[in-house]
Structures are given as C-alpha cells and as structure tokens.
C-alpha cells in the first residue's frame, strides 16, 4: 500500500506539472500595461494624443523616408518619448518652417527642433534637449583651435550660418564653399581643407553617417540648443513638458536617442571657443541659411526628406498613430549601451 501511494503521488505531481506547462505555453506574449494620460483637453487639443509639429526638411532632426513616407529623426524619437512619459499616443505633423503658425492655429500641441537662441518667436521655449552651435570639425590628427592669424583653410556650405561665421571671423584664411556638407567633409578627408564649419548636430550626423573619422575641435559661437515650443498661455502644458524633458534627460533616454543618430551623446560644455566666438542669437539674426547634408540620406531618411506640397501638415494619424508604451526608447535601453 505504501508503494502504491508513492506511485499515485508521483503520477499526480507529473499531471500537475503537465497542466502547468500547458498553461504556460498557451499564454500570450507580455505586453506593457497601458499608461494613464497625465494631461487632457483643453491642455492638449485631442484627448489621449500628443500632436507634435516637426520640420520634415531638417534631417537628422526630422525627415521623411522616401520609400515608406515614415517620419524619422531625433525630434521624432524625443517626441515619442515625451508622449510615452505623458501616457499619450503620438501624432506627428509636418509644420515646415512655420511652427508658430501651427501652434497658433491649434494644429499641434507642441513643436520640436526650435532654436532656443531664436529671439523672433513669441511662444515659450523649453530648456534645450539637444545642444548645438556652429562648430569646427577636423580630422583626428588635428586638435588645434584655429586663429585668424594662422590663416586656416575651412570649408562650409554656401549661404549658411556656418559660412557667414567663417567669413566674419577668418578673413585671413582660405574659405571654400560647397553645395552641401557631404562635399565639405569629402574635402576635409582628402586634405584639401583643414576644417569644416557646420552646425554641431548636423555636422556630427553627416560625419557619422559617412563613417568619417572627424571631431569637433572648437565652437564659433556660445552653445545654444534645440528646444520644445508651446503656446506661452498654456501653463499646464509648459509644466508637463519641462518635467518630462528633465526626467528623460536624467534617466538617460535622450542620450540613447542622440547616440542612435549621432554615434555619441553631444556634450559641448567643455569644447573650446574660437577667439571671435559670438552669441548664438546674434548669428541667427545675421544669417538664416541652414546646413544641408548631401545626397546620401542613410538611416535619417534625408533622401527625399522634403515633403511635397500636398503632404505638408498631414499628420501621421489613425492606424499609424503610435501607442503610448510602444513608441519610445525606454530607460532600460540605457543598459544596452
């Protein structure tokens, strides 16, 4: 009887284990729980969704993939992280070069990629989530900060802020203007010039995407940065955006996004300034041209990144709206770097 009882117990345990394993195999894959929205109308225009304005012609901040039309870039990823932290879906709207109009018309709740040094805007601007300035790039073998007396040879994109800054400070040097940054960095790699002047973010992306071994050796203006814009009267949204950005910076999410697109998280705080470095706001008033990457878009979707006229201001909405919890780089991703 004792042996029989032992056998029965063993069979019962095996059966229980089988049932348990069967139950596990039938379970669905884990999905993160839905987040509860922390803000609603009238703080945002559409309950459950954060409508974010970007300029689709400003890669690597934002650009549209030519093969799929998908909007990608640093600003899109930061916007996704913001929406996720607020428990909201994300809707991207191409507002082109009129972020102020899009905010005033109520087409978007916030706008991304706003130069914090721009004094012409009337809306509120957050602290910068991405630093930038007109920077001088050189090859890894050259770490010298150029002076006007050293008569450096510098390439810059024609009619850009960078070209204006170079011409203004290095009148004794040799200035070469190119159609885009791709050509400027090609001249640097081949030894035709000693430096390339470019927006720190756009230049870093262009070099990283091309695999060029270059570095920032100096800044030609005091660092500024790209920020989030919100209607100045929307106090609750300003507070929510400020708090969310501080959290995303503190937990490393923004650094992960920068590394994804630029190969590194930019830190310009200790980068030396040239002798004639000016304020970012002064340069913005004197030259409005922007740097252009070149013909090869790569992962940033710069190839065909400009939306056609019929596509301007069309949101990524409906089934394409990104769900909160599934649209952002998560804090745990920091550990993967």
N, C-alpha and C positions, 0 to 999 in steps of 0.2 A: 504493500500500500504506500509505503514511503517513497519507493522508486517511482510508482505511478503518479504520485502527487508532484514529484520533482519534474517528471516529463510533461505533465499538464501545465505546470508553471512556466516551463521553457517555451512550450508552444504558445501560451498566452502572451508572453513577452515578445516573441517573434511576430505574432499577429499584430500586436500593438505598434511595434516598430514599423511594420509594413504599412499600416494605416497612416502612421505619422509621416513616413517618407512619401506616400501617395499624396497626402495633403500638401506637402511642401512643393511637389512637382507641379501641382495644379494652381499654385499661387501666381498672381500676376507680378510683373516686374515692379520694383519700387518706384513710386513717383512722389516727388516732394509735395507736401500739402500746400493748398492754395493759401496765399497770403491775404490778409485783410487790408484793404486800402486804408491808408492813413490820412488821405485828403479826398475831398469830393467837391461837386459843384456847390457854390459858384467859384471856389478856389481854382478849379480846373473846368474846362468847358464841356467835357464829356465824362460822365461818371465811369470809373473803372479804367480809364485810358489816359495816359500822358501823351499829349500831342507835341512833338518836338520838331522844331524847324532847323534845317541844316542847309548849307550851300552845296549842292551836288557837284559843283565845279571847283572844289577846294581840296582835292586829294593831297595828302592822306587823311585829312580831317573827315572828308566825306566824298564819295564818288559812286557812280552807278556802273555796275558790271555790264559790259556790252553784250555778253552772251545771255544774261538772265534778267537784267534790269534791277537786280538786287542792290540796295543801298548798303555800302560798307564803309568802314573807316574808323578812325579813333573816336570821332564825335558820336558815331552810331553806337559804338560799344559803350562809351561813357553814358550815353542816353539810356541804353538798355539797362545798365547797372543802376542808374538813377530810378528808372521806372520800377525795377525789381525791388529796390530798397523801400519804395513807397507803396508796394503791393499793387502796382498797376500794370496793365498791358501797355505796349509801346506802339505808337503810330508815328512814322517818320514822314515829314512833309518837306519837300524841296521849296525853300523860300528864296532861293537865288541870292542876290545881293541886296534884298530888301527885308531884313529881319525885323526892322522897326515897323514896317507896314503890316507884316504878318501878325505881329503882336497886337497892334492897334486894331486890326480888323477882326481879331478873335479867331484867326485860323489856326493858331498854335497857342500852347500854354507857355512854352519856353523856347528859346533859340540857343543854339550851340555855336562854338567857334568865334565868339565875339572878342576882338582885341580889347583887352582891358584898358589899354592906354588911349583908346579912341575917345576923344572929347566931344565928338559931334552927336553921340547918341543921347537920347533923353530917357531911355529906360534904365532900370537898375542892372548892375553887373556884379556877379558873384566874385569871390576870390578866384584866382586862376587855377584851373585844374591841370593845365599844361603850360610850362614855361616856354618862352621864346624870346628872340631878339635877332637882329641882323648879326650873323656870326661869320667868322673867317675860318675856313676849313683848309687843312694842309695834309700832306702825306705823313705817314707815321714817323718818317725820318726827320721831319722839320717841326720843331716845337717853338720856334722863335715867334714872338709877337712883333709884327712888322711896324715900322715907324715911317713917317713920311720921308725922313732923311735917308732911309735905307732903300728908297726907290723900288718898292716891291712890284712884282707883276701879278695882277689879280684879274680873274675872270668873274663876270657877273651877268645875269640875264638882262638884256636890254630893257630900258624903261621900267625897271623895278625899283623898289625901295632900296634894295641892296646896291644896285648900280649907282643910285643917287648918293648913298652914303659913301661909297668908294670914291666917286668923283669929288665929293665935298671934302674928304679928308686927305686923300692920297694924290694930290695934284702933281707931285713929282714922280709918281710911279707910272707903270705901264698898265693901262686899263684895257681889257679885252671884253667886248660884249658879245654874248651868244644868244641864240633864239630861245634856249631852254637850259635847265640845269644839267640835263644829261650831257649836252655838249660841253658845258663848263667843266664838269668833273672828268670828262674824257681828256680835256686839255691839261688838267691837273695831273692825271695819271700818266700822261705821256711826257710830262716835264715841260710843256710849253708855257705854263704859268706856275707860280709858287703857291698861290692861294685861290680859293673860290669864296666869294661872298654870297651868302644866301640866308634866308630865314632858317633859324636853327632847326625847327621841326621838319620843314620841307626838305632842307638840305640833308639832314640826318637820314630821313627816309629814302631820298634819292640815292645816297651813297650805299645804304644798307641793302636796298633792293637790287642795286647793280653789283654788289659784292666788292665795292671799292674800299681799300684799306686807308681810310682818312680819319681825321679827328678835328674837333673844334679846338683852336688854339687861342682865340680871342673873340670878344664881343665888341661890336662897333656902336652899341647903344646900351643903356641900362636895361636889364631884363624886364620884360613885361610878361604877358601870357594870354592864353585863350580862356575865356570865361563863359558862364551861362547868363543869358539875358532874360529878365522877367519885367513885366509892367511894374513901374515903380509903385503904383497904387495897390498892388496885390501883396499885401504884407504877409499873409499866411503862406503863400507860395514861396516868397523870398526866404522866409524862415525855414521852410521844409527843404528847399534846395540847398541852402547853406549847411544845414545839419547833415543832409545826405552826402554832400560832397566831402565834408570833414570826415565822415565815417569811412567813405570809400578811399580817401587818401590815407587814413590811419590804419585801415586793415590791409592795405597793400593792393587792393583791386586795381586802382588807377595805374600803379606801377606795372602790374601784369599786362594791362592793356597797352601801355607805352612800349613795353618790351616786345609784345606781339608784333607791333607795327614798325618800331624803330630799331629793334635789336637791343635796346637798353632803355632804362628809365632816365630821362633827361634831368640833369641837375646842373644848372648854370650858376649856382650861387657862388662858387669859388673860381669861376672862369675869369681870367684877367680881362680888363678893358683896354682898348687901344687909347692912345694919347688924346685923340679927338672924339672919344665916345660921347654921344649926345643922349638926350632923353628920348624914349620911345615915342612919346606923344608929339614931340617936335618933328621927328622924322615922318610920322604918319601924316602930319599937316602938309609937308613939303613934297611927298611922293606917294602916290596911291597904287602904283603897279605892284603886282604880286609875282612871286616866282612860279615858273611852270616846270614841271618835272621833265617832260620829254615824251618820246614816242612809245616807250615801253611802260605799260601800266603795272604789270605784275599783279601781286595779290591785292593791291589797294584799289584796283578797279579804275585806274586812271585812264586806261584805254577806252575811249568813248564815254568818259565820265560825265561829260556835259549833257544834261537832259535836253531833249528837243523842246521847242516852244510849246507843243501840245502836251508835254509831260510836266511842265513847270507847275509846281504847287500841288501835284497829285499825291495824295498820301498813300503810304503802304497800309492798307486798312482791310477790314473784313476778315477773310480767312487768313490773310497774310499778316495780320496784327500779331505781334509777338506776345506770348503769355508771360505774365509775371512768374518768376521762378525758373523759366526756361530760356530767358533771353539775355542773360548777363554772365560775365565772368564772375565766379563765386570766390569768396575769401579762401576756401580750401585749395583753390588753384595756385595760390601763392606758394604752397609747399612743393609744387611740381617744378619750380624754377631753381 
